[in-house]
Amino acid sequence: MVKEFEIQGRICNLPPEMIKEEFWHTVIGFIEENGWSFGGGLEMEKISGCISDTSPDMTVEEFEKTFLGFVERNGWSFEGSIKIYEPEVAEEEFQYSFSEMLDDLKVGREIEFEYNGKLYGIFNGEGNWFFFADNRDEMLCQFEETDILLEKVKNLSIQGTALADIFDKKLYSQNTLSIF
């Protein structure tokens, strides 16, 4: 894993005659002289980003000492924080089972998803439930016939795969699932 140091704060006490290009080149020059990379925002007096490509065993204390030494050598001061960057852990994968789908349909909700590059859906309109597949609608039953709807959905298959398996085995494109 690549270690990155996150800097969030302000660099203060810049000389009034300093222009933003000079500030930018001074800070970026220091970063590049150390063989590091910077990603983030760097504006006059403000720094918000991550330094990477440091030594893998460099501690946050060593990095902070080096960075603050640079700031002090230029007659500036720093207000903010320096820490090891830890990316936010991705949210747990959304779990949506076939059983939950049936529960949603039972209360009138509609479902839309993509499977193997094609759009599918179960929706209602004009007093009926429809299954949308391969750019065509197939009427399943009247809106109030939820028992018939659930039985038909339990028996649906797409491209030879049971709809229950598509959902329980997460075979659909999860970022395309919409529940209305």
Phi, psi and omega in degrees: 000136180281132177271133176231149177249128181264130177242126177228116177165199182236142171258117188253172177066032176289146178296141183300334182276352182290131177261162186299325180296320179294317177300311182301311182296325179294312182292311181295324177300316177299316181297313181291325177300330179272359180078019182262171175237153180234135174227127180146208182247136178223108179238170178308117179074349186241134177227131181210101181177195184234141174257129179232180181068026174278176175297135183300335181261007178293133178270165178295327178295317179294317179296315181300317179299317180294313182294314181292329174298316177300314181300312182294321178300332179271001180080016181260179171224164182234132174238117179157205183229150174229126180209169175287131180285127176235107182300147177299136178290131180301141177305146178304142181305134180297126180256124179217112185265167177298321178299318177295323177299314179300319177299319179294317179297321181302327180262012173095005179283157181247154184232140176220140182199166177246138178222126182049043175079006179238150182269135179226158177194158173237118185217167179238153178182151179053035176078011182227162171259139181231152171247123180260122179209141176050045177062025175218152180259141175236123179289133180262314181184178176284156187304315185283353181271064186295327179296318178294317178304309183298320178296317180294320180294322178298334182261001180288144171223152181234125179051039176082005180243132180299139179302323178301317179292322180302320181275315183289334178261006178055047181274345180278164177284105189298330179285357180255357182291126175232134178239117184255000000 
